[in-house]
Amino acid sequence: MAYTVKECFYTLQGEGLNAGRAAVFCRFSGCNLWTGREADREKAVCTFCDTDFVGVGPDGGKFATAADLAAFVKRRWPAETPAGVRPLVVCTGGEPLLQLDEAAVAALHAAGFEVAVETN
């Protein structure tokens, strides 16, 4: 499967169980509830989304394999990681489960990441 990522960046998780924890956010392109076009917002299932998930941004890309995706995510994690800190990737979107599959999760795990998913 090929993967299309809008953006990918290192930050702190701002909510939930992992609030305050360092993470790489991998924002997948596409959503099943809205096209992302303002002209379609009124008839969308989700009318409140504030996320730009359309296409590929400057910090995103298209990846032919799960291993390519995992390598891309890993490059966003700082080289110097304190002892005892397990890298976390938050897969979000749009709707990440339109693309995130078993191969991608396995590749991210193999790259040393714990995987969290933010889905609709």
N, C-alpha and C positions, 0 to 999 in steps of 0.2 A: 504494500500500500504506500502511496505517496502522501506526504504531510505538507500542509500549507500553514505557516505561522505568521501572524500579523506582526507580533513583536515578542521579544524575549529579553528580560532584564532582571538584575539582581536588586533586591530591596528587602524590607522587613514586612512580614505578613501582618496586616493591620486588623484582622478580626478572627474570631473563633478560637478553637483550642490552641492553635499555633501563633496567636497574636504576639508580636514582638520577636518572633523567630526569624532569622535570616532565611531567605528563600529566593529561588529563581522563579519568576513568573513566566510561563510559556503560554501566550495568548494565541489560540488557534483561530484561524479564519472561519467564517461561516456560522450561521445559526438557523435552527429550524423554526424559530418563532417570529423572526423578522428578517427582512432582506438587508437591513442596515441603511437603506435609502430613506431619507426623510420623506420623500413623496409617498412611501408605502407605510409610514408609521401609523396613520389613523386606522388602517384596516389590519394591522398586525395583531397577533395574539399577545405579544409583549409590547406595550406602548411606553414603558418607562425606562428602557435601557439607555444608559449613557456611555456605552462602550463602543469605540470604533473598532470593529472586527472585520471590516471588509478588505479583501485583498491582502497584499504583502506590504508591510511598512519597511522603513530603513533598518530597523532592528529585527527583521523577520527573514523569512526565506521559504523556499520550497525544497523538500528533502525527499529523495527517492527511496530511502530505506530508514528503518527504525534506528539503526546504528548511526546513520548520518544525523538524525534528529538528536539523539542522545549526545553525540559529540558536540553539536552546536550548543545544547543546553549546558554541558559541562564547561565549555569555554566562558560562560557567564559567571561561574562560581569562582570566587577569589582563590588564587594559588595558595595563599597562606590561610589554612583553616585551623583554628584552635583545636587542641586535643579534645576528644569527646563530642565534637560537634558533627552531627550527621547532616550532610547536605539534603535540602528539601527542594523539590520542584513542585510548584502549584500549576496544574494544567487548567486553564480557564479559556474563556472565549468572549464572545460567541458561545457556541456549544462545543466543548472539547470532545464529547463522546461521539460526535459525527466522524471524528478522525482517530481519536485515541483508541488503540487496539491492544491486544495482548502482547504483540511483538514490541510495540513502543514502550509499554510498561516494563516488560522484561529488559529491554535495552537500557532504560533509565535506571532500573535496579542494578544492572550489571555495571553501570557507570558510577554506582555508589549512592544514588539518590533514593530517598524516601519519596513516595509520590502521593500528592493530594490532588483531588479533582474538585473544581467548582463547576457545578452543572445546573441547568435549569430544570 
